[in-house]
Protein backbone atom coordinates (compact mmCIF):
# COMPACT_ATOMS: atom_id res chain seq x y z
CA UNK A 1 0.00 0.00 0.00
CA UNK A 2 2.70 2.50 1.00
CA UNK A 3 6.18 3.09 -0.37
CA UNK A 4 9.19 1.29 1.09
CA UNK A 5 10.43 4.15 3.26
CA UNK A 6 6.94 4.71 4.69
CA UNK A 7 6.49 0.99 5.38
CA UNK A 8 9.84 0.99 7.16
CA UNK A 9 8.80 3.96 9.30
CA UNK A 10 5.54 2.21 10.20
CA UNK A 11 7.52 -0.92 11.13
CA UNK A 12 9.77 1.13 13.40
CA UNK A 13 6.82 2.70 15.21
CA UNK A 14 5.19 -0.73 15.60
CA UNK A 15 8.20 -1.82 17.67
CA UNK A 16 7.21 0.63 20.40
CA UNK A 17 5.20 -0.81 23.31
CA UNK A 18 1.43 -0.45 22.98
CA UNK A 19 1.62 0.81 19.39
CA UNK A 20 -0.30 -1.42 16.96
CA UNK A 21 -0.37 -1.32 13.17
CA UNK A 22 -3.10 1.32 12.84
CA UNK A 23 -1.56 3.65 15.42
CA UNK A 24 1.84 3.20 13.76
CA UNK A 25 0.33 4.33 10.44
CA UNK A 26 -1.19 7.37 12.17
CA UNK A 27 2.17 8.28 13.75
CA UNK A 28 4.00 7.77 10.45
CA UNK A 29 1.58 10.05 8.61
CA UNK A 30 2.03 12.67 11.31
CA UNK A 31 5.79 12.62 10.72
CA UNK A 32 5.36 12.72 6.92
CA UNK A 33 2.97 15.67 7.15
CA UNK A 34 5.09 17.62 9.65
CA UNK A 35 8.06 19.81 8.76
CA UNK A 36 11.48 18.39 7.89
CA UNK A 37 12.94 20.19 10.96
CA UNK A 38 10.42 18.44 13.19
CA UNK A 39 11.36 15.02 11.79
CA UNK A 40 15.05 15.77 12.22
CA UNK A 41 14.53 17.02 15.78
CA UNK A 42 12.73 13.82 16.70
CA UNK A 43 15.39 11.61 15.11
CA UNK A 44 18.12 13.56 16.91
CA UNK A 45 16.35 13.31 20.28
CA UNK A 46 16.12 9.52 19.94
CA UNK A 47 19.79 9.01 19.14
CA UNK A 48 21.04 11.63 21.61
CA UNK A 49 19.06 10.30 24.55
CA UNK A 50 20.08 6.74 23.77
CA UNK A 51 23.75 7.77 23.45
CA UNK A 52 23.91 9.82 26.64
CA UNK A 53 21.89 7.57 28.89
CA UNK A 54 23.70 4.56 30.36
CA UNK A 55 23.14 2.22 33.26
CA UNK A 56 24.65 3.20 36.62
CA UNK A 57 27.41 0.66 37.29
CA UNK A 58 26.30 0.46 40.94
CA UNK A 59 22.49 0.35 40.97
CA UNK A 60 21.73 -0.15 37.21
CA UNK A 61 19.31 2.75 37.09
CA UNK A 62 19.36 4.79 33.86
CA UNK A 63 21.72 7.76 34.18
CA UNK A 64 23.83 10.22 32.21
CA UNK A 65 26.59 10.19 34.84
CA UNK A 66 28.17 7.17 36.54
CA UNK A 67 27.52 6.66 39.43
CA UNK A 68 23.99 8.02 39.04
CA UNK A 69 22.69 11.07 40.92
CA UNK A 70 21.02 8.91 43.57
CA UNK A 71 24.09 6.76 44.26
CA UNK A 72 26.31 9.89 44.33
CA UNK A 73 23.99 11.90 46.58
CA UNK A 74 25.75 12.41 49.94
CA UNK A 75 22.44 13.20 51.66
CA UNK A 76 20.90 9.79 50.97
CA UNK A 77 20.90 6.98 53.49
CA UNK A 78 23.50 4.51 52.23
CA UNK A 79 22.48 1.81 54.72
CA UNK A 80 19.24 0.88 52.88
CA UNK A 81 18.85 -0.58 49.38
CA UNK A 82 15.43 -0.79 47.76
CA UNK A 83 15.38 -3.60 45.17
CA UNK A 84 13.03 -3.02 42.20
CA UNK A 85 12.34 -4.81 38.92
CA UNK A 86 12.59 -1.89 36.52
CA UNK A 87 13.81 1.66 36.07
CA UNK A 88 10.20 2.87 35.98
CA UNK A 89 9.76 1.53 39.54
CA UNK A 90 12.57 3.84 40.71
CA UNK A 91 10.68 6.78 39.18
CA UNK A 92 7.47 5.69 40.96
CA UNK A 93 9.30 5.36 44.29
CA UNK A 94 11.02 8.73 43.91
CA UNK A 95 7.67 10.42 43.26
CA UNK A 96 6.57 9.54 46.81
CA UNK A 97 9.42 11.71 48.24
CA UNK A 98 9.27 9.33 51.22
CA UNK A 99 12.23 7.07 50.50
CA UNK A 100 15.73 8.37 51.06
CA UNK A 101 17.89 5.26 50.60
CA UNK A 102 19.59 3.72 47.57
CA UNK A 103 18.14 1.51 44.82
CA UNK A 104 19.06 -1.64 42.95
CA UNK A 105 17.35 -2.29 39.59
CA UNK A 106 17.13 -6.01 38.76
CA UNK A 107 16.03 -5.45 35.14
CA UNK A 108 13.47 -8.22 35.26
CA UNK A 109 12.11 -10.87 37.59
CA UNK A 110 12.62 -14.60 37.86
CA UNK A 111 10.13 -16.20 35.46
CA UNK A 112 10.56 -19.83 34.40
CA UNK A 113 7.60 -19.32 32.03
CA UNK A 114 9.58 -16.73 30.07
CA UNK A 115 12.91 -18.50 30.50
CA UNK A 116 14.28 -15.85 32.86
CA UNK A 117 16.39 -17.35 35.66
CA UNK A 118 18.11 -15.72 38.64
CA UNK A 119 21.32 -15.51 36.61
CA UNK A 120 19.62 -13.36 33.95
CA UNK A 121 18.80 -10.46 36.28
CA UNK A 122 21.11 -8.28 38.40
CA UNK A 123 21.06 -10.45 41.55
CA UNK A 124 24.78 -11.26 41.71
CA UNK A 125 25.50 -7.53 41.34
CA UNK A 126 23.22 -6.93 44.34
CA UNK A 127 25.09 -9.54 46.41
CA UNK A 128 28.34 -7.83 45.42
CA UNK A 129 27.04 -4.55 46.85
CA UNK A 130 26.02 -6.25 50.11
CA UNK A 131 29.69 -7.02 50.87
CA UNK A 132 29.78 -3.40 52.03
CA UNK A 133 29.26 -3.47 55.81
CA UNK A 134 27.39 -0.17 55.69
CA UNK A 135 24.21 -1.82 54.37
CA UNK A 136 21.76 -2.68 57.14
CA UNK A 137 18.49 -3.25 55.28
CA UNK A 138 17.32 -4.52 51.89
CA UNK A 139 13.72 -3.63 50.97
CA UNK A 140 12.31 -6.00 48.34
CA UNK A 141 9.98 -3.85 46.22
CA UNK A 142 9.38 -6.28 43.36
CA UNK A 143 5.82 -6.43 41.99
CA UNK A 144 3.11 -8.36 43.91
CA UNK A 145 2.89 -10.88 41.03
CA UNK A 146 3.96 -14.51 40.89
CA UNK A 147 7.25 -13.50 39.27
CA UNK A 148 7.85 -10.64 41.69
CA UNK A 149 7.07 -12.78 44.73
CA UNK A 150 9.32 -15.58 43.48
CA UNK A 151 12.15 -13.11 42.95
CA UNK A 152 11.65 -11.57 46.41
CA UNK A 153 11.60 -15.05 48.01
CA UNK A 154 14.75 -16.08 46.16
CA UNK A 155 16.70 -12.97 47.13
CA UNK A 156 15.56 -13.03 50.75
CA UNK A 157 16.76 -16.63 51.15
CA UNK A 158 20.25 -15.66 49.99
CA UNK A 159 20.52 -12.43 51.94
CA UNK A 160 19.05 -13.42 55.32
CA UNK A 161 22.03 -15.68 56.25
CA UNK A 162 24.31 -12.65 55.72
CA UNK A 163 22.73 -11.00 58.79
CA UNK A 164 21.17 -8.17 56.80
CA UNK A 165 17.60 -7.10 57.60
CA UNK A 166 15.36 -8.09 54.65
CA UNK A 167 11.88 -6.54 54.33
CA UNK A 168 9.10 -6.82 51.75
CA UNK A 169 6.79 -3.93 50.84
CA UNK A 170 3.20 -4.48 52.00
CA UNK A 171 0.54 -6.02 49.79
CA UNK A 172 -3.04 -5.02 50.62
CA UNK A 173 -5.92 -2.81 49.59
CA UNK A 174 -4.94 0.22 47.53
CA UNK A 175 -5.95 3.54 49.12
CA UNK A 176 -9.39 4.66 47.92
CA UNK A 177 -10.50 1.17 46.89
CA UNK A 178 -13.57 -0.71 48.06
CA UNK A 179 -13.50 -3.98 50.01
CA UNK A 180 -16.67 -5.09 48.22
CA UNK A 181 -14.90 -5.06 44.85
CA UNK A 182 -11.47 -6.27 45.95
CA UNK A 183 -10.28 -9.63 44.62
CA UNK A 184 -9.84 -12.50 47.08
CA UNK A 185 -6.08 -12.73 46.85
CA UNK A 186 -5.61 -9.06 47.66
CA UNK A 187 -8.02 -9.43 50.61
CA UNK A 188 -6.08 -12.44 51.89
CA UNK A 189 -2.84 -10.44 51.62
CA UNK A 190 -4.49 -7.51 53.43
CA UNK A 191 -5.65 -9.78 56.26
CA UNK A 192 -2.27 -11.46 56.53
CA UNK A 193 -0.59 -8.07 56.71
CA UNK A 194 -2.86 -6.64 59.44
CA UNK A 195 -1.19 -4.60 62.15
CA UNK A 196 -2.02 -3.42 65.68
CA UNK A 197 -3.64 -0.01 65.85
CA UNK B 1 12.73 14.03 37.39
CA UNK B 2 14.67 12.91 34.26
CA UNK B 3 17.83 14.24 32.65
CA UNK B 4 17.67 16.86 29.91
CA UNK B 5 18.12 14.47 26.97
CA UNK B 6 15.42 12.14 28.32
CA UNK B 7 13.04 15.05 28.90
CA UNK B 8 13.66 16.19 25.34
CA UNK B 9 12.90 12.71 24.00
CA UNK B 10 9.67 12.60 26.02
CA UNK B 11 8.73 16.03 24.62
CA UNK B 12 9.30 14.78 21.06
CA UNK B 13 7.09 11.73 21.58
CA UNK B 14 4.39 13.92 23.15
CA UNK B 15 4.13 15.82 19.84
CA UNK B 16 2.76 12.67 18.17
CA UNK B 17 -1.04 12.45 17.86
CA UNK B 18 -2.75 10.53 20.66
CA UNK B 19 0.43 10.25 22.74
CA UNK B 20 0.06 11.81 26.19
CA UNK B 21 2.73 12.46 28.82
CA UNK B 22 2.60 9.00 30.42
CA UNK B 23 2.69 7.13 27.11
CA UNK B 24 5.56 9.38 25.96
CA UNK B 25 7.53 8.38 29.07
CA UNK B 26 6.85 4.71 28.33
CA UNK B 27 8.02 5.08 24.72
CA UNK B 28 11.13 7.01 25.82
CA UNK B 29 12.08 4.29 28.31
CA UNK B 30 11.62 1.67 25.62
CA UNK B 31 14.11 3.53 23.41
CA UNK B 32 16.55 3.99 26.30
CA UNK B 33 16.39 0.32 27.22
CA UNK B 34 16.68 -0.94 23.63
CA UNK B 35 19.95 -1.32 21.71
CA UNK B 36 21.83 1.60 20.19
CA UNK B 37 21.28 0.07 16.72
CA UNK B 38 17.55 0.01 17.30
CA UNK B 39 17.53 3.69 18.29
CA UNK B 40 19.62 4.62 15.26
CA UNK B 41 17.38 2.58 12.93
CA UNK B 42 14.31 4.36 14.20
CA UNK B 43 15.92 7.80 13.86
CA UNK B 44 17.06 6.96 10.33
CA UNK B 45 13.61 5.71 9.31
CA UNK B 46 12.02 8.97 10.46
CA UNK B 47 14.41 11.23 8.54
CA UNK B 48 14.53 9.01 5.45
CA UNK B 49 10.78 8.67 5.08
CA UNK B 50 10.32 12.41 5.61
CA UNK B 51 13.04 13.20 3.06
CA UNK B 52 11.81 10.84 0.36
CA UNK B 53 8.11 11.43 0.70
CA UNK B 54 6.75 14.56 -0.97
CA UNK B 55 3.35 15.76 -2.08
CA UNK B 56 2.27 14.90 -5.62
CA UNK B 57 2.17 18.20 -7.52
CA UNK B 58 -1.08 17.13 -9.18
CA UNK B 59 -3.26 15.51 -6.50
CA UNK B 60 -1.29 16.39 -3.30
CA UNK B 61 -1.23 12.81 -2.11
CA UNK B 62 1.99 11.69 -0.35
CA UNK B 63 4.41 10.11 -2.81
CA UNK B 64 8.06 9.30 -3.47
CA UNK B 65 7.73 10.04 -7.19
CA UNK B 66 6.06 13.05 -8.84
CA UNK B 67 3.44 12.59 -10.27
CA UNK B 68 2.36 9.91 -7.79
CA UNK B 69 1.70 6.30 -8.76
CA UNK B 70 -2.06 6.89 -8.96
CA UNK B 71 -1.80 10.00 -11.17
CA UNK B 72 0.78 8.25 -13.37
CA UNK B 73 -1.19 5.00 -13.69
CA UNK B 74 -2.35 4.66 -17.31
CA UNK B 75 -5.03 2.15 -16.31
CA UNK B 76 -6.93 4.57 -14.09
CA UNK B 77 -9.95 6.50 -15.25
CA UNK B 78 -8.72 10.08 -15.71
CA UNK B 79 -12.25 11.44 -16.15
CA UNK B 80 -13.16 11.19 -12.44
CA UNK B 81 -11.58 13.00 -9.50
CA UNK B 82 -12.43 11.98 -5.94
CA UNK B 83 -11.89 14.94 -3.58
CA UNK B 84 -10.87 13.99 -0.01
CA UNK B 85 -9.76 15.91 3.05
CA UNK B 86 -6.62 13.98 3.94
CA UNK B 87 -4.03 11.52 2.69
CA UNK B 88 -5.44 8.87 5.01
CA UNK B 89 -8.77 9.12 3.18
CA UNK B 90 -6.99 8.11 -0.07
CA UNK B 91 -5.65 5.03 1.72
CA UNK B 92 -9.15 4.17 2.98
CA UNK B 93 -10.64 4.58 -0.52
CA UNK B 94 -7.90 2.50 -2.14
CA UNK B 95 -8.53 -0.33 0.31
CA UNK B 96 -12.01 -0.77 -1.14
CA UNK B 97 -10.49 -1.70 -4.56
CA UNK B 98 -13.72 -0.29 -6.01
CA UNK B 99 -12.60 3.13 -7.13
CA UNK B 100 -10.47 3.47 -10.24
CA UNK B 101 -10.36 7.24 -10.81
CA UNK B 102 -7.98 9.95 -9.63
CA UNK B 103 -7.84 11.79 -6.30
CA UNK B 104 -7.42 15.31 -5.04
CA UNK B 105 -6.33 15.81 -1.44
CA UNK B 106 -7.52 19.12 0.03
CA UNK B 107 -5.33 18.89 3.17
CA UNK B 108 -8.08 20.14 5.43
CA UNK B 109 -11.64 21.36 5.34
CA UNK B 110 -13.23 24.80 5.57
CA UNK B 111 -13.62 25.54 9.25
CA UNK B 112 -14.29 29.13 10.41
CA UNK B 113 -14.04 27.85 14.01
CA UNK B 114 -10.42 26.88 13.43
CA UNK B 115 -9.66 29.82 11.16
CA UNK B 116 -9.37 27.64 8.05
CA UNK B 117 -10.83 29.32 4.97
CA UNK B 118 -11.26 28.06 1.40
CA UNK B 119 -7.96 29.71 0.47
CA UNK B 120 -6.06 27.62 3.05
CA UNK B 121 -6.84 24.25 1.45
CA UNK B 122 -6.08 22.96 -2.05
CA UNK B 123 -9.29 24.18 -3.73
CA UNK B 124 -7.70 26.52 -6.29
CA UNK B 125 -5.38 23.66 -7.29
CA UNK B 126 -8.48 21.50 -7.86
CA UNK B 127 -10.07 24.19 -10.05
CA UNK B 128 -6.82 24.37 -12.01
CA UNK B 129 -7.08 20.63 -12.72
CA UNK B 130 -10.68 21.00 -13.89
CA UNK B 131 -9.53 23.15 -16.83
CA UNK B 132 -8.66 19.80 -18.41
CA UNK B 133 -11.65 18.88 -20.60
CA UNK B 134 -11.12 15.19 -19.89
CA UNK B 135 -12.67 15.46 -16.41
CA UNK B 136 -16.37 14.55 -16.41
CA UNK B 137 -17.13 13.96 -12.72
CA UNK B 138 -15.97 15.23 -9.34
CA UNK B 139 -16.90 13.03 -6.36
CA UNK B 140 -16.91 15.01 -3.11
CA UNK B 141 -15.73 12.54 -0.45
CA UNK B 142 -15.15 14.96 2.42
CA UNK B 143 -16.22 13.79 5.88
CA UNK B 144 -19.93 13.86 6.85
CA UNK B 145 -19.16 16.53 9.49
CA UNK B 146 -20.11 20.20 9.57
CA UNK B 147 -16.70 21.15 8.15
CA UNK B 148 -16.78 18.41 5.51
CA UNK B 149 -20.31 19.30 4.40
CA UNK B 150 -19.45 23.01 4.25
CA UNK B 151 -16.41 22.23 2.12
CA UNK B 152 -18.43 19.96 -0.21
CA UNK B 153 -21.12 22.63 -0.56
CA UNK B 154 -18.55 25.33 -1.31
CA UNK B 155 -16.75 23.28 -3.96
CA UNK B 156 -19.97 22.07 -5.61
CA UNK B 157 -21.19 25.68 -6.00
CA UNK B 158 -18.02 26.64 -7.85
CA UNK B 159 -17.80 23.53 -10.01
CA UNK B 160 -21.42 23.08 -11.11
CA UNK B 161 -21.44 26.18 -13.36
CA UNK B 162 -18.45 24.66 -15.21
CA UNK B 163 -20.74 21.91 -16.52
CA UNK B 164 -18.92 19.12 -14.65
CA UNK B 165 -20.97 16.45 -12.90
CA UNK B 166 -20.57 16.91 -9.11
CA UNK B 167 -21.58 14.07 -6.77
CA UNK B 168 -21.44 13.60 -2.98
CA UNK B 169 -20.78 10.22 -1.34
CA UNK B 170 -23.82 8.86 0.50
CA UNK B 171 -24.45 9.46 4.20
CA UNK B 172 -26.53 6.84 5.96
CA UNK B 173 -26.41 3.85 8.26
CA UNK B 174 -23.06 2.07 8.36
CA UNK B 175 -23.25 -1.60 7.33
CA UNK B 176 -23.82 -3.87 10.33
CA UNK B 177 -25.25 -1.10 12.52
CA UNK B 178 -28.59 -1.07 14.29
CA UNK B 179 -31.40 1.42 13.56
CA UNK B 180 -32.38 1.35 17.24
CA UNK B 181 -29.04 2.79 18.29
CA UNK B 182 -28.44 5.14 15.37
CA UNK B 183 -28.37 8.88 16.10
CA UNK B 184 -31.15 11.08 14.72
CA UNK B 185 -29.02 13.01 12.25
CA UNK B 186 -27.69 9.84 10.62
CA UNK B 187 -31.25 8.48 10.39
CA UNK B 188 -32.45 11.71 8.77
CA UNK B 189 -29.59 11.46 6.24
CA UNK B 190 -30.45 7.81 5.59
CA UNK B 191 -34.09 8.69 4.95
CA UNK B 192 -33.19 11.61 2.70
CA UNK B 193 -30.87 9.36 0.73
CA UNK B 194 -33.40 6.55 0.20
CA UNK B 195 -33.44 4.97 -3.26
CA UNK B 196 -35.87 2.86 -5.30
CA UNK B 197 -35.35 -0.88 -4.95
Boltz contact constraints between the chains, C-beta under 6 A:
constraints:
  - contact:
      token1: [A, 3]
      token2: [B, 64]
      max_distance: 6.0
  - contact:
      token1: [A, 5]
      token2: [B, 48]
      max_distance: 6.0
  - contact:
      token1: [A, 5]
      token2: [B, 49]
      max_distance: 6.0
  - contact:
      token1: [A, 5]
      token2: [B, 52]
      max_distance: 6.0
  - contact:
      token1: [A, 6]
      token2: [B, 49]
      max_distance: 6.0
  - contact:
      token1: [A, 8]
      token2: [B, 45]
      max_distance: 6.0
  - contact:
      token1: [A, 9]
      token2: [B, 45]
      max_distance: 6.0
  - contact:
      token1: [A, 9]
      token2: [B, 49]
      max_distance: 6.0
  - contact:
      token1: [A, 12]
      token2: [B, 42]
      max_distance: 6.0
  - contact:
      token1: [A, 12]
      token2: [B, 45]
      max_distance: 6.0
  - contact:
      token1: [A, 16]
      token2: [B, 27]
      max_distance: 6.0
  - contact:
      token1: [A, 16]
      token2: [B, 30]
      max_distance: 6.0
  - contact:
      token1: [A, 17]
      token2: [B, 30]
      max_distance: 6.0
  - contact:
      token1: [A, 27]
      token2: [B, 16]
      max_distance: 6.0
  - contact:
      token1: [A, 30]
      token2: [B, 16]
      max_distance: 6.0
  - contact:
      token1: [A, 30]
      token2: [B, 17]
      max_distance: 6.0
  - contact:
      token1: [A, 31]
      token2: [B, 46]
      max_distance: 6.0
  - contact:
      token1: [A, 31]
      token2: [B, 50]
      max_distance: 6.0
  - contact:
      token1: [A, 32]
      token2: [B, 53]
      max_distance: 6.0
  - contact:
      token1: [A, 32]
      token2: [B, 62]
      max_distance: 6.0
  - contact:
      token1: [A, 36]
      token2: [B, 50]
      max_distance: 6.0
  - contact:
      token1: [A, 39]
      token2: [B, 46]
      max_distance: 6.0
  - contact:
      token1: [A, 39]
      token2: [B, 47]
      max_distance: 6.0
  - contact:
      token1: [A, 39]
      token2: [B, 50]
      max_distance: 6.0
  - contact:
      token1: [A, 40]
      token2: [B, 47]
      max_distance: 6.0
  - contact:
      token1: [A, 42]
      token2: [B, 12]
      max_distance: 6.0
  - contact:
      token1: [A, 42]
      token2: [B, 46]
      max_distance: 6.0
  - contact:
      token1: [A, 43]
      token2: [B, 43]
      max_distance: 6.0
  - contact:
      token1: [A, 43]
      token2: [B, 46]
      max_distance: 6.0
  - contact:
      token1: [A, 43]
      token2: [B, 47]
      max_distance: 6.0
  - contact:
      token1: [A, 45]
      token2: [B, 8]
      max_distance: 6.0
  - contact:
      token1: [A, 45]
      token2: [B, 9]
      max_distance: 6.0
  - contact:
      token1: [A, 45]
      token2: [B, 12]
      max_distance: 6.0
  - contact:
      token1: [A, 46]
      token2: [B, 31]
      max_distance: 6.0
  - contact:
      token1: [A, 46]
      token2: [B, 39]
      max_distance: 6.0
  - contact:
      token1: [A, 46]
      token2: [B, 42]
      max_distance: 6.0
  - contact:
      token1: [A, 46]
      token2: [B, 43]
      max_distance: 6.0
  - contact:
      token1: [A, 47]
      token2: [B, 39]
      max_distance: 6.0
  - contact:
      token1: [A, 47]
      token2: [B, 40]
      max_distance: 6.0
  - contact:
      token1: [A, 47]
      token2: [B, 43]
      max_distance: 6.0
  - contact:
      token1: [A, 48]
      token2: [B, 5]
      max_distance: 6.0
  - contact:
      token1: [A, 49]
      token2: [B, 5]
      max_distance: 6.0
  - contact:
      token1: [A, 49]
      token2: [B, 6]
      max_distance: 6.0
  - contact:
      token1: [A, 49]
      token2: [B, 9]
      max_distance: 6.0
  - contact:
      token1: [A, 50]
      token2: [B, 31]
      max_distance: 6.0
  - contact:
      token1: [A, 50]
      token2: [B, 36]
      max_distance: 6.0
  - contact:
      token1: [A, 50]
      token2: [B, 39]
      max_distance: 6.0
  - contact:
      token1: [A, 52]
      token2: [B, 5]
      max_distance: 6.0
  - contact:
      token1: [A, 53]
      token2: [B, 32]
      max_distance: 6.0
  - contact:
      token1: [A, 62]
      token2: [B, 32]
      max_distance: 6.0
  - contact:
      token1: [A, 64]
      token2: [B, 3]
      max_distance: 6.0
